[in-house]
Amino acid sequence: MSSPQVSETLGAWRWMLACCGAVVLIDQVSKAIIVSSLDPGQRESVALGVDLTNTANRGLAFGIGDGQGLVLAVTVVALALILVWFATDPRRPGLWLSVGLLAGGALGNLADRVRADAVTDFIDLPLWPAFNLADVAITLGAVGLVASSLGAAGRSEGSAGSG
């Protein structure tokens, strides 16, 4: 790998780790504020049906299922696979952001599970299970990964047909 490629690769890793760290920090601080401000199960209306609540989620995403061992194993394996995928092409445009969001969200929720055997969910929308900022980051990261994958597939099809 030439020097500019090494520099771009290291830069992508730095940006991804910075994004990951920012997500974990914001997620953990927001949860600490909720836990210190609201009793478990307490609900405070914010606006237009949006409530803040202090809910312990012991299941998978949005409270589905149960079983800490399975949740931890799935999280660790998924996180490892995403990081391996990132390592194969860290210079892909925007991939650092998607992976940083996903990894940060996964680590934020994993920290809760290790510390408290449950994830603190606190944003409660009408007709939707409570969630937290780590969940938002995971969702945005997953959408970004799909978009990145579709963009890469489109670029490779376009270049294959242009020769």
C-alpha positions in Angstrom: 0.0 0.0 0.0 1.4 3.4 -0.9 1.8 6.2 1.6 -1.4 8.1 0.5 -3.4 4.9 0.8 -2.0 4.2 4.3 -2.8 7.8 5.3 -6.4 7.4 4.0 -6.8 4.1 5.7 -5.6 5.4 9.0 -7.7 8.5 8.6 -10.8 6.4 8.1 -10.0 4.4 11.2 -9.5 7.6 13.2 -12.8 9.0 12.0 -14.7 5.7 12.7 -13.2 5.5 16.2 -14.0 9.2 17.0 -17.6 8.7 15.8 -17.9 5.5 17.9 -16.5 7.2 21.0 -18.8 10.2 20.5 -21.8 7.9 20.3 -20.9 6.0 23.4 -20.3 9.2 25.3 -23.5 10.8 24.3 -25.5 7.6 24.9 -24.0 7.0 28.3 -24.4 10.6 29.5 -28.0 10.7 28.3 -28.8 7.5 30.1 -27.1 8.7 33.3 -29.2 11.9 33.2 -32.4 9.9 32.8 -31.5 7.4 35.6 -30.7 10.2 38.0 -33.8 12.3 37.1 -36.6 9.7 36.7 -37.5 6.8 38.9 -37.9 3.4 37.1 -41.2 3.5 35.2 -41.7 7.2 35.7 -42.9 9.1 32.7 -42.6 12.8 31.8 -44.4 14.3 28.8 -42.1 16.3 26.5 -44.3 17.3 23.6 -46.8 15.9 21.1 -47.1 12.5 22.7 -43.4 12.1 23.2 -42.5 11.0 26.7 -39.3 10.5 28.6 -39.3 7.4 30.7 -36.8 5.2 32.7 -37.3 1.7 31.4 -35.0 -1.3 31.9 -34.9 -3.4 28.7 -33.6 -6.9 29.3 -34.6 -8.3 25.9 -33.3 -7.7 22.4 -34.1 -4.6 20.3 -37.3 -2.8 21.5 -37.8 -5.3 24.4 -38.3 -8.4 22.2 -37.2 -11.7 23.7 -35.0 -12.3 26.7 -31.8 -14.0 27.6 -28.7 -12.0 28.5 -26.2 -14.7 27.2 -27.8 -14.8 23.8 -28.0 -11.0 23.6 -24.4 -10.5 24.6 -23.2 -13.2 22.2 -25.2 -11.8 19.2 -23.9 -8.3 20.0 -20.3 -9.3 20.2 -20.4 -11.4 17.0 -22.2 -8.7 15.0 -19.8 -6.1 16.2 -16.8 -8.2 15.2 -18.3 -8.9 11.8 -18.9 -5.3 11.1 -15.4 -4.3 12.2 -13.9 -7.1 10.0 -16.0 -5.8 7.0 -14.8 -2.2 7.7 -11.2 -3.5 7.9 -11.5 -4.9 4.3 -12.2 -1.5 2.8 -12.0 1.4 5.3 -11.5 4.0 2.6 -15.0 3.4 1.1 -16.7 6.8 1.2 -18.9 7.2 4.3 -18.3 3.7 5.6 -16.5 5.1 8.6 -19.6 7.0 9.7 -22.0 4.0 9.4 -19.6 1.7 11.2 -18.8 4.3 13.9 -22.6 4.8 14.5 -23.2 1.0 14.7 -20.2 0.2 16.8 -20.9 3.1 19.2 -24.5 2.2 19.6 -23.7 -1.5 20.1 -21.0 -0.6 22.7 -23.3 1.8 24.5 -26.0 -0.8 24.9 -23.4 -3.5 25.7 -22.0 -1.3 28.5 -25.5 -1.1 30.0 -25.9 -4.9 29.8 -22.6 -5.6 31.5 -23.2 -2.9 34.2 -26.9 -3.4 34.9 -28.1 -6.6 33.1 -30.4 -4.3 31.1 -30.4 -1.4 28.7 -31.9 1.9 29.8 -34.5 3.0 27.3 -36.0 6.4 27.7 -37.5 7.9 24.5 -41.1 6.8 24.3 -43.1 7.6 21.1 -46.7 6.8 20.6 -47.3 3.3 19.3 -43.6 2.4 19.4 -41.6 0.7 22.1 -39.2 2.9 24.2 -35.7 3.2 22.9 -32.5 5.2 23.5 -29.8 7.1 21.6 -27.7 4.0 21.0 -30.6 2.5 19.2 -30.9 5.5 17.0 -27.2 5.3 16.2 -27.5 1.6 15.4 -30.5 2.2 13.1 -28.8 5.1 11.3 -25.6 3.1 11.0 -27.5 0.1 9.5 -29.3 2.3 7.0 -25.9 3.8 6.1 -24.3 0.3 5.6 -27.2 -0.7 3.3 -26.8 2.6 1.3 -23.0 2.1 1.2 -23.4 -1.5 0.0 -26.0 -0.5 -2.7 -23.8 2.4 -3.8 -20.8 0.0 -4.1 -22.8 -2.5 -6.0 -24.1 0.3 -8.4 -20.5 1.6 -8.9 -19.2 -1.9 -9.7 -22.1 -2.6 -12.1 -21.6 0.8 -13.8 -17.8 0.3 -14.2 -18.3 -3.3 -15.5 -20.7 -2.0 -18.2 -18.6 1.0 -19.2 -15.6 -1.0 -20.6 
